[in-house]
Amino acid sequence: MATISSLTTSGAVTGSDTLTVPSNILGGYKLNGDGTNEATLVIRDQDASGDILISTATISGEESIKPMLCSGTIHYTVGGTGGDAMIFGWERNQSY
């Protein structure tokens, strides 16, 4: 059994940075727009030149919960006036 974890980011983020995803599973994202300008989100595996895991854009907001494997480190870039994003990890829970 697996469940969405708490935020991998510490709240909504803008700009670019790297994050650690301890379970090696990216859980999803929530991209917020200001309703007028396009907000963009690109998440890459490992670093700023890694494989693209997510590339999306929205004006009013978008979210996706879809687990996908990653190396354990991701690099995100949030662009656009008024845009911010929250990025989620995925936890592996084992029952015995």
PASEBA-1860 file (N, C-alpha, C; in nm, 3 decimals):
! residues 96
1> MATISSLT> 0.085/-0.117/0.000/0.000/0.000/0.000/0.089/0.123/0.000 ~ 0.053/0.222/-0.077/0.127/0.348/-0.081/0.030/0.462/-0.063 ~ 0.078/0.571/-0.006/-0.008/0.687/0.015/0.066/0.814/-0.019 ~ -0.011/0.917/-0.055/0.049/1.048/-0.078/0.105/1.098/0.054 ~ 0.221/1.156/0.052/0.282/1.205/0.175/0.251/1.352/0.192 ~ 0.308/1.407/0.296/0.298/1.551/0.314/0.377/1.620/0.203 ~ 0.371/1.749/0.201/0.441/1.825/0.098/0.589/1.794/0.098 ~ 0.644/1.777/-0.021/0.788/1.768/-0.036/0.847/1.908/-0.026
9> TSGAVTGS> 0.773/2.006/-0.080/0.812/2.146/-0.062/0.755/2.194/0.071 ~ 0.811/2.299/0.124/0.757/2.355/0.248/0.655/2.463/0.213 ~ 0.540/2.421/0.163/0.438/2.514/0.116/0.456/2.543/-0.031 ~ 0.391/2.648/-0.078/0.399/2.685/-0.219/0.536/2.746/-0.250 ~ 0.590/2.711/-0.368/0.722/2.759/-0.408/0.714/2.831/-0.542 ~ 0.813/2.915/-0.567/0.831/2.981/-0.695/0.978/2.965/-0.733 ~ 1.012/3.002/-0.856/1.151/2.996/-0.899/1.199/2.854/-0.925 ~ 1.327/2.828/-0.897/1.389/2.699/-0.925/1.467/2.650/-0.804
17> DTLTVPSN> 1.468/2.520/-0.785/1.545/2.460/-0.675/1.545/2.309/-0.692 ~ 1.626/2.242/-0.611/1.626/2.096/-0.607/1.562/2.049/-0.478 ~ 1.499/1.932/-0.484/1.433/1.872/-0.369/1.474/1.726/-0.357 ~ 1.474/1.677/-0.235/1.496/1.536/-0.211/1.361/1.466/-0.198 ~ 1.350/1.352/-0.264/1.229/1.269/-0.256/1.274/1.134/-0.199 ~ 1.268/1.117/-0.066/1.328/0.999/-0.001/1.278/0.864/-0.053 ~ 1.152/0.854/-0.091/1.098/0.725/-0.137/1.132/0.695/-0.283 ~ 1.194/0.791/-0.352/1.222/0.781/-0.496/1.094/0.775/-0.580
25> ILGGYKLN> 0.983/0.822/-0.522/0.857/0.827/-0.596/0.798/0.968/-0.582 ~ 0.792/1.037/-0.693/0.727/1.168/-0.697/0.577/1.143/-0.697 ~ 0.504/1.208/-0.607/0.361/1.181/-0.592/0.270/1.268/-0.677 ~ 0.309/1.391/-0.703/0.225/1.480/-0.781/0.255/1.625/-0.753 ~ 0.167/1.711/-0.800/0.189/1.855/-0.785/0.056/1.928/-0.785 ~ 0.061/2.051/-0.740/-0.050/2.145/-0.756/0.011/2.275/-0.806 ~ -0.028/2.316/-0.925/0.022/2.439/-0.986/-0.089/2.543/-0.979 ~ -0.059/2.656/-0.919/-0.156/2.764/-0.902/-0.126/2.878/-0.998
33> GDGTNEAT> -0.228/2.927/-1.065/-0.215/3.045/-1.150/-0.297/3.159/-1.092 ~ -0.275/3.278/-1.143/-0.347/3.394/-1.090/-0.477/3.423/-1.166 ~ -0.513/3.339/-1.262/-0.636/3.358/-1.337/-0.622/3.445/-1.460 ~ -0.507/3.510/-1.475/-0.483/3.598/-1.589/-0.360/3.555/-1.668 ~ -0.251/3.529/-1.598/-0.124/3.496/-1.661/-0.098/3.345/-1.655 ~ -0.025/3.295/-1.753/0.008/3.153/-1.757/0.117/3.120/-1.655 ~ 0.093/3.020/-1.574/0.194/2.967/-1.481/0.247/2.837/-1.540 ~ 0.376/2.813/-1.526/0.437/2.692/-1.580/0.511/2.616/-1.471
41> LVIRDQDA> 0.520/2.486/-1.488/0.594/2.400/-1.396/0.668/2.295/-1.478 ~ 0.798/2.286/-1.455/0.879/2.180/-1.514/0.951/2.110/-1.399 ~ 0.936/1.979/-1.391/1.007/1.899/-1.291/1.097/1.802/-1.366 ~ 1.226/1.805/-1.332/1.325/1.718/-1.396/1.386/1.624/-1.294 ~ 1.427/1.508/-1.340/1.494/1.412/-1.255/1.638/1.459/-1.231 ~ 1.685/1.448/-1.112/1.821/1.476/-1.066/1.858/1.623/-1.060 ~ 1.862/1.692/-1.175/1.910/1.830/-1.176/1.846/1.907/-1.291 ~ 1.893/2.029/-1.314/1.832/2.118/-1.414/1.845/2.067/-1.557
49> SGDILIST> 1.931/1.968/-1.581/1.945/1.913/-1.716/1.897/1.768/-1.725 ~ 1.831/1.720/-1.620/1.783/1.581/-1.618/1.660/1.560/-1.706 ~ 1.618/1.435/-1.713/1.499/1.400/-1.790/1.376/1.473/-1.735 ~ 1.290/1.520/-1.824/1.168/1.589/-1.782/1.066/1.486/-1.734 ~ 1.021/1.502/-1.610/0.917/1.417/-1.554/0.779/1.480/-1.572 ~ 0.773/1.611/-1.556/0.647/1.686/-1.569/0.676/1.819/-1.638 ~ 0.593/1.856/-1.733/0.599/1.987/-1.797/0.455/2.028/-1.824 ~ 0.410/2.134/-1.757/0.270/2.173/-1.769/0.255/2.325/-1.755
57> ATISGEES> 0.141/2.374/-1.798/0.110/2.517/-1.787/-0.039/2.534/-1.763 ~ -0.075/2.639/-1.691/-0.216/2.667/-1.662/-0.234/2.816/-1.634 ~ -0.355/2.863/-1.649/-0.387/3.001/-1.612/-0.457/3.003/-1.476 ~ -0.550/2.912/-1.456/-0.631/2.916/-1.333/-0.590/2.815/-1.226 ~ -0.514/2.714/-1.260/-0.471/2.615/-1.162/-0.490/2.474/-1.212 ~ -0.405/2.384/-1.164/-0.408/2.245/-1.209/-0.340/2.160/-1.104 ~ -0.389/2.038/-1.085/-0.321/1.947/-0.995/-0.326/1.806/-1.051 ~ -0.227/1.728/-1.015/-0.219/1.590/-1.060/-0.157/1.505/-0.950
65> IKPMLCSG> -0.222/1.395/-0.918/-0.165/1.298/-0.826/-0.139/1.173/-0.909 ~ -0.013/1.150/-0.939/0.025/1.038/-1.024/0.166/0.996/-0.985 ~ 0.179/0.886/-0.912/0.312/0.845/-0.870/0.401/0.809/-0.988 ~ 0.526/0.856/-0.982/0.625/0.820/-1.083/0.762/0.810/-1.019 ~ 0.840/0.716/-1.068/0.973/0.694/-1.014/1.065/0.810/-1.049 ~ 1.154/0.841/-0.956/1.257/0.941/-0.980/1.384/0.893/-0.909 ~ 1.492/0.964/-0.929/1.621/0.924/-0.873/1.634/0.951/-0.724 ~ 1.540/1.024/-0.668/1.549/1.065/-0.528/1.579/1.213/-0.514
73> TIHYTVGG> 1.622/1.274/-0.623/1.643/1.419/-0.628/1.573/1.471/-0.752 ~ 1.496/1.578/-0.736/1.430/1.640/-0.851/1.465/1.788/-0.854 ~ 1.453/1.847/-0.970/1.474/1.991/-0.987/1.345/2.049/-1.045 ~ 1.293/2.153/-0.981/1.170/2.214/-1.031/1.196/2.358/-1.075 ~ 1.118/2.403/-1.172/1.117/2.542/-1.215/0.972/2.585/-1.230 ~ 0.934/2.687/-1.154/0.801/2.745/-1.162/0.817/2.882/-1.228 ~ 0.741/2.906/-1.335/0.751/3.033/-1.405/0.616/3.099/-1.420 ~ 0.618/3.221/-1.465/0.494/3.294/-1.490/0.458/3.388/-1.377
81> TGGDAMIF> 0.402/3.502/-1.412/0.359/3.600/-1.314/0.245/3.544/-1.230 ~ 0.260/3.547/-1.099/0.154/3.501/-1.010/0.145/3.351/-0.992 ~ 0.238/3.275/-1.050/0.233/3.129/-1.040/0.313/3.077/-0.922 ~ 0.264/2.971/-0.859/0.340/2.899/-0.757/0.296/2.753/-0.761 ~ 0.371/2.667/-0.694/0.341/2.524/-0.699/0.371/2.458/-0.566 ~ 0.303/2.347/-0.541/0.334/2.258/-0.431/0.367/2.123/-0.493 ~ 0.470/2.058/-0.442/0.514/1.930/-0.497/0.507/1.826/-0.386 ~ 0.450/1.711/-0.420/0.426/1.606/-0.322/0.515/1.485/-0.349
89> GWERNQSY> 0.556/1.420/-0.240/0.623/1.292/-0.251/0.522/1.180/-0.231 ~ 0.568/1.058/-0.241/0.482/0.940/-0.224/0.551/0.848/-0.125 ~ 0.478/0.801/-0.026/0.536/0.713/0.076/0.499/0.569/0.047 ~ 0.594/0.481/0.070/0.566/0.337/0.061/0.536/0.287/0.200 ~ 0.417/0.236/0.219/0.378/0.178/0.348/0.368/0.027/0.331 ~ 0.426/-0.045/0.424/0.418/-0.190/0.418/0.341/-0.241/0.538 ~ 0.250/-0.332/0.513/0.174/-0.395/0.621/0.218/-0.539/0.634 ~ 0.236/-0.583/0.755/0.275/-0.722/0.779/0.171/-0.791/0.861
END
